[in-house]
Amino acid sequence: MLNCAPSLRIIDPPMKSLRCSLWVVLVVAAAFAGCHSRPQATTDHARTFPGVANKDVTFFSSALNQNMQYRVYIPENILLGARLPAVYLLHGCGTTFRDWSNYSDVGAYAADGFVLVMVDGTCSYYMNEALSPKDRYEDYFVRDLIADVESRFPVRPGRESRAIVGVSMGGFAAVKLALTRPDLFAFSGAISPAIDVPGRSFSWRRWSQSMRFRIIFGPSGSDTRVRSDPFVLVKSASPDKTPYLYVTAGDQEPLLPPIRRFTTLLKARNYAYEFHTAPGGHDWSEWDQQIPGCFASLLGHIPHDSPR
């Protein structure tokens, strides 16, 4: 992790220019912008569903060298020896993994014979960060967390039994991982994905966000940023190997224009995908309405034995 309170001795004699002083302020602020500060704690009120249990897990991630948490929805009654497919749920930046259970009805789909895993990604975009090598959030997810889930719960291992679904930041990660790690998942759902983040130019209006993106993805135009850009990756990834992509967004979604541009590229290269819009913007009231359509598609692509 970046040190959120860097120890800097700033000497600013009168002869220093205003420009130099401003630069020092920006450097200090940039250090704070790169920190993965947790959202302020809110009341945890996980929704409950008939025939479904929920459980919180703490485990040690070797990639991050710290304990991490995740939440699981799982059927209450599982046949002895049964193994279930897993759906990994990725949250947005500035929220927590518990938002899936607190603000949506996604847990109901565990009753269809799935283990639903809510993954904590802070505000990392689930990336191995370019300028903070200790923050290896992709490795933590695809190596440590998946291994812990498959050792702790009756989960069926292998690509064909795994799906990934994300909102906003998590939607970006769902697409990026579908294109770069097609061996891991058979289905990728992206709800309001922040698909254009690596391609965004520096903005003084949103300088703190821009500095955070720099730490995560690297400087503008860098190889690390290019290698993380779905608009670049979609041109070189193999459509035949990429998981089925389900993309959806509200008709008032601020990210809708780049999402449309991205799905145009999916169509041009013959990826297996579908794209939908529905009324709404960039919030859980819209995302919860999009979940049924996403899971209807997921149920058709991930083999499962529904107890219903």
C-alpha positions as CSV (number, residue, x, y, z in Angstrom):
1,M,0.0,0.0,0.0
2,L,1.1,3.6,-0.5
3,N,1.8,5.5,2.7
4,C,-1.3,7.7,3.2
5,A,0.7,10.1,5.4
6,P,4.0,10.5,3.7
7,S,6.8,12.1,5.8
8,L,7.9,15.0,3.7
9,R,10.0,18.0,4.8
10,I,9.0,20.9,2.6
11,I,11.3,23.9,2.5
12,D,9.8,26.8,0.8
13,P,12.0,29.9,1.2
14,P,10.6,33.2,-0.1
15,M,12.7,33.1,-3.2
16,K,10.9,29.9,-4.4
17,S,8.5,30.6,-7.2
18,L,4.7,30.1,-6.8
19,R,4.9,27.5,-9.5
20,C,7.4,25.4,-7.4
21,S,5.2,25.7,-4.3
22,L,2.1,24.6,-6.3
23,W,4.1,21.6,-7.6
24,V,5.0,20.5,-4.1
25,V,1.3,20.7,-3.0
26,L,0.4,18.6,-6.0
27,V,3.0,16.0,-5.2
28,V,1.8,15.6,-1.7
29,A,-1.9,15.5,-2.8
30,A,-1.0,12.9,-5.4
31,A,0.4,10.7,-2.7
32,F,-2.9,10.9,-0.9
33,A,-4.8,10.3,-4.1
34,G,-3.0,7.0,-4.6
35,C,-4.1,5.6,-1.3
36,H,-6.8,3.0,-1.2
37,S,-8.8,4.7,1.5
38,R,-11.8,2.6,2.5
39,P,-15.3,4.2,2.2
40,Q,-16.8,5.4,5.5
41,A,-18.5,2.6,7.3
42,T,-22.2,2.3,6.8
43,T,-24.8,0.0,8.3
44,D,-24.4,-3.5,7.0
45,H,-27.8,-4.9,6.1
46,A,-27.4,-7.9,3.9
47,R,-30.6,-9.0,2.2
48,T,-31.9,-12.4,2.9
49,F,-33.6,-14.9,0.6
50,P,-35.4,-18.2,1.1
51,G,-33.1,-21.2,0.9
52,V,-30.0,-19.1,0.8
53,A,-27.3,-18.5,3.5
54,N,-24.7,-15.8,3.6
55,K,-21.2,-15.9,5.2
56,D,-18.3,-13.5,5.6
57,V,-14.8,-14.9,5.2
58,T,-11.4,-13.5,6.2
59,F,-8.3,-15.0,4.6
60,F,-4.7,-14.1,4.1
61,S,-3.7,-12.9,0.6
62,S,0.0,-13.5,-0.2
63,A,-0.2,-11.2,-3.2
64,L,-1.2,-8.3,-0.9
65,N,0.5,-9.6,2.2
66,Q,-2.5,-8.9,4.4
67,N,-5.8,-10.3,5.4
68,M,-8.8,-9.7,3.1
69,Q,-12.5,-10.3,3.4
70,Y,-15.2,-11.5,1.1
71,R,-18.9,-12.3,1.4
72,V,-20.7,-15.4,0.0
73,Y,-24.3,-16.3,-0.7
74,I,-24.7,-20.1,-0.9
75,P,-27.7,-22.5,-1.0
76,E,-28.6,-23.7,2.4
77,N,-29.1,-27.3,1.3
78,I,-26.5,-28.9,-0.9
79,L,-26.4,-32.6,-1.8
80,L,-23.5,-34.5,-0.3
81,G,-20.6,-34.4,-2.7
82,A,-22.2,-31.8,-5.0
83,R,-20.0,-29.1,-6.5
84,L,-21.5,-25.8,-7.6
85,P,-20.4,-23.1,-10.1
86,A,-19.2,-19.8,-8.7
87,V,-20.0,-16.3,-9.7
88,Y,-17.6,-13.6,-8.6
89,L,-19.1,-10.2,-8.0
90,L,-16.9,-7.1,-8.4
91,H,-18.0,-3.7,-6.9
92,G,-17.4,-0.1,-7.9
93,C,-14.8,2.4,-6.8
94,G,-15.8,4.3,-3.6
95,T,-18.1,1.5,-2.5
96,T,-17.6,-1.9,-0.8
97,F,-18.0,-5.6,-1.7
98,R,-21.0,-5.7,0.8
99,D,-23.0,-3.3,-1.5
100,W,-23.9,-6.3,-3.6
101,S,-25.8,-7.8,-0.7
102,N,-27.0,-4.5,0.8
103,Y,-28.4,-2.8,-2.3
104,S,-29.3,-5.6,-4.7
105,D,-31.3,-8.9,-4.9
106,V,-28.4,-10.8,-6.5
107,G,-28.4,-13.2,-3.5
108,A,-31.6,-14.8,-4.7
109,Y,-29.6,-16.5,-7.6
110,A,-27.7,-18.7,-5.1
111,A,-31.0,-20.7,-4.9
112,D,-30.4,-21.6,-8.5
113,G,-27.4,-23.6,-7.4
114,F,-24.6,-21.0,-7.4
115,V,-22.0,-19.8,-5.0
116,L,-22.0,-16.0,-5.2
117,V,-18.7,-14.4,-4.1
118,M,-18.5,-10.7,-3.4
119,V,-14.8,-9.6,-3.9
120,D,-13.2,-6.7,-2.1
121,G,-11.2,-4.6,-4.6
122,T,-11.0,-1.2,-2.7
123,C,-10.5,1.3,-5.5
124,S,-7.8,-0.7,-7.4
125,Y,-9.8,-1.6,-10.6
126,Y,-8.6,-5.1,-9.6
127,M,-5.2,-4.3,-11.2
128,N,-1.6,-5.1,-10.4
129,E,-0.8,-1.4,-10.0
130,A,1.8,0.0,-12.3
131,L,3.4,2.5,-9.8
132,S,2.7,0.6,-6.6
133,P,4.2,-2.9,-7.1
134,K,3.0,-4.1,-3.6
135,D,-0.6,-3.5,-4.6
136,R,-1.2,-6.6,-6.7
137,Y,-5.0,-6.8,-6.7
138,E,-5.3,-8.9,-9.9
139,D,-3.0,-11.5,-8.4
140,Y,-4.9,-11.4,-5.1
141,F,-8.2,-12.0,-6.9
142,V,-7.3,-14.6,-9.6
143,R,-4.8,-16.5,-7.5
144,D,-5.4,-16.1,-3.8
145,L,-9.2,-15.5,-3.5
146,I,-10.4,-18.0,-6.1
147,A,-8.1,-20.6,-4.5
148,D,-9.5,-19.9,-1.1
149,V,-13.1,-20.1,-2.3
150,E,-12.5,-23.4,-4.0
151,S,-10.8,-24.9,-0.9
152,R,-13.4,-23.6,1.5
153,F,-16.7,-24.1,-0.3
154,P,-18.2,-26.8,-2.4
155,V,-17.2,-25.1,-5.6
156,R,-16.6,-26.8,-8.9
157,P,-13.2,-25.7,-10.2
158,G,-12.4,-24.8,-13.8
159,R,-13.3,-22.2,-16.4
160,E,-16.6,-23.6,-17.4
161,S,-17.9,-23.3,-13.8
162,R,-16.8,-19.7,-13.2
163,A,-18.5,-16.4,-14.1
164,I,-17.6,-12.8,-13.3
165,V,-20.0,-9.9,-13.0
166,G,-19.0,-6.3,-12.1
167,V,-20.5,-2.9,-11.8
168,S,-18.7,0.3,-12.8
169,M,-15.0,-0.3,-11.7
170,G,-15.9,-3.9,-11.4
171,G,-17.4,-3.9,-14.9
172,F,-14.2,-2.6,-16.2
173,A,-12.3,-5.5,-14.5
174,A,-14.8,-8.0,-15.8
175,V,-14.1,-7.0,-19.4
176,K,-10.4,-6.6,-18.9
177,L,-10.0,-10.0,-17.3
178,A,-12.2,-11.6,-20.0
179,L,-9.8,-10.3,-22.7
180,T,-6.6,-11.0,-20.8
181,R,-7.4,-14.1,-18.8
182,P,-9.9,-16.0,-21.0
183,D,-8.7,-19.2,-19.3
184,L,-10.5,-18.3,-16.0
185,F,-14.1,-17.5,-16.8
186,A,-16.8,-18.8,-19.2
187,F,-19.1,-15.7,-18.8
188,S,-18.3,-12.1,-18.1
189,G,-21.0,-9.6,-17.2
190,A,-20.3,-5.8,-17.2
191,I,-22.9,-3.5,-15.8
192,S,-22.2,0.2,-16.4
193,P,-18.5,-0.6,-17.0
194,A,-16.0,2.2,-16.6
195,I,-14.6,0.9,-19.9
196,D,-12.6,4.0,-20.9
197,V,-10.6,4.7,-17.8
198,P,-7.1,3.7,-19.1
199,G,-7.6,6.0,-22.1
200,R,-8.7,9.1,-20.2
201,S,-6.4,12.1,-20.4
202,F,-5.2,14.0,-17.4
203,S,-7.8,16.4,-16.1
204,W,-7.1,19.4,-13.8
205,R,-10.8,19.4,-12.9
206,R,-10.4,15.8,-11.7
207,W,-6.7,15.8,-10.9
208,S,-7.0,13.6,-7.8
209,Q,-8.7,10.9,-9.9
210,S,-6.2,11.4,-12.7
211,M,-3.3,10.9,-10.3
212,R,-5.0,7.7,-8.9
213,F,-5.3,6.4,-12.4
214,R,-1.7,7.1,-13.0
215,I,-0.7,5.0,-10.0
216,I,-2.9,2.2,-11.1
217,F,-2.4,2.1,-14.8
218,G,0.9,4.1,-15.3
219,P,1.5,7.4,-17.1
220,S,-0.5,8.4,-20.1
221,G,0.8,6.6,-23.2
222,S,2.9,4.1,-21.2
223,D,3.0,0.4,-22.1
224,T,1.3,-0.5,-18.8
225,R,-1.6,1.7,-19.6
226,V,-1.9,0.5,-23.2
227,R,-1.8,-3.1,-22.0
228,S,-4.8,-2.4,-19.7
229,D,-7.0,-0.6,-22.2
230,P,-10.0,-2.7,-23.4
231,F,-10.2,-0.6,-26.5
232,V,-6.7,-1.9,-27.4
233,L,-7.1,-5.4,-26.0
234,V,-10.3,-6.0,-28.0
235,K,-8.3,-5.7,-31.2
236,S,-5.8,-8.4,-30.3
237,A,-7.6,-10.8,-28.1
238,S,-9.1,-14.0,-29.6
239,P,-12.9,-13.8,-30.0
240,D,-13.0,-17.6,-30.1
241,K,-11.3,-17.9,-26.6
242,T,-12.9,-14.9,-24.9
243,P,-15.7,-15.6,-22.4
244,Y,-19.2,-14.7,-23.5
245,L,-19.7,-11.0,-22.8
246,Y,-22.9,-9.4,-21.4
247,V,-22.8,-5.6,-21.4
248,T,-25.5,-3.4,-20.2
249,A,-26.0,0.3,-19.1
250,G,-28.7,2.8,-18.3
251,D,-29.9,5.2,-21.0
252,Q,-28.9,8.1,-18.7
253,E,-25.5,6.5,-17.9
254,P,-22.6,9.0,-18.3
255,L,-20.4,6.2,-19.6
256,L,-22.8,5.1,-22.3
257,P,-21.0,6.7,-25.3
258,P,-17.7,4.8,-24.7
259,I,-19.6,1.7,-23.8
260,R,-21.4,1.9,-27.2
261,R,-18.1,2.5,-28.9
262,F,-16.6,-0.6,-27.2
263,T,-19.6,-2.9,-28.2
264,T,-19.2,-1.7,-31.8
265,L,-15.7,-3.1,-31.7
266,L,-17.0,-6.4,-30.2
267,K,-19.5,-6.6,-33.1
268,A,-16.8,-5.8,-35.8
269,R,-14.5,-8.6,-34.5
270,N,-17.3,-11.1,-34.1
271,Y,-17.1,-11.6,-30.3
272,A,-19.9,-13.6,-28.7
273,Y,-21.7,-10.9,-26.8
274,E,-24.9,-9.0,-26.1
275,F,-25.5,-5.4,-25.3
276,H,-28.6,-3.9,-23.6
277,T,-29.8,-0.5,-22.4
278,A,-32.6,0.2,-19.9
279,P,-33.9,3.3,-18.1
280,G,-31.5,4.6,-15.4
281,G,-28.2,6.1,-14.6
282,H,-25.0,5.1,-12.6
283,D,-26.4,3.8,-9.3
284,W,-27.7,0.7,-7.6
285,S,-31.3,1.5,-8.4
286,E,-30.4,1.0,-12.1
287,W,-27.9,-1.8,-11.5
288,D,-30.4,-3.9,-9.5
289,Q,-32.8,-3.7,-12.4
290,Q,-30.1,-5.0,-14.8
291,I,-29.1,-8.0,-12.7
292,P,-32.0,-10.3,-13.8
293,G,-31.2,-9.9,-17.5
294,C,-27.5,-10.5,-16.8
295,F,-28.3,-13.7,-14.8
296,A,-30.8,-14.9,-17.4
297,S,-27.9,-14.9,-19.9
298,L,-25.4,-16.3,-17.3
299,L,-27.7,-19.2,-16.5
300,G,-27.6,-20.2,-20.2
301,H,-23.8,-20.2,-20.3
302,I,-22.7,-21.8,-17.0
303,P,-23.8,-25.4,-16.4
304,H,-25.6,-25.8,-13.1
305,D,-28.1,-28.0,-11.3
306,S,-30.9,-25.9,-10.0
307,P,-32.5,-27.1,-6.8
308,R,-35.6,-25.1,-7.6
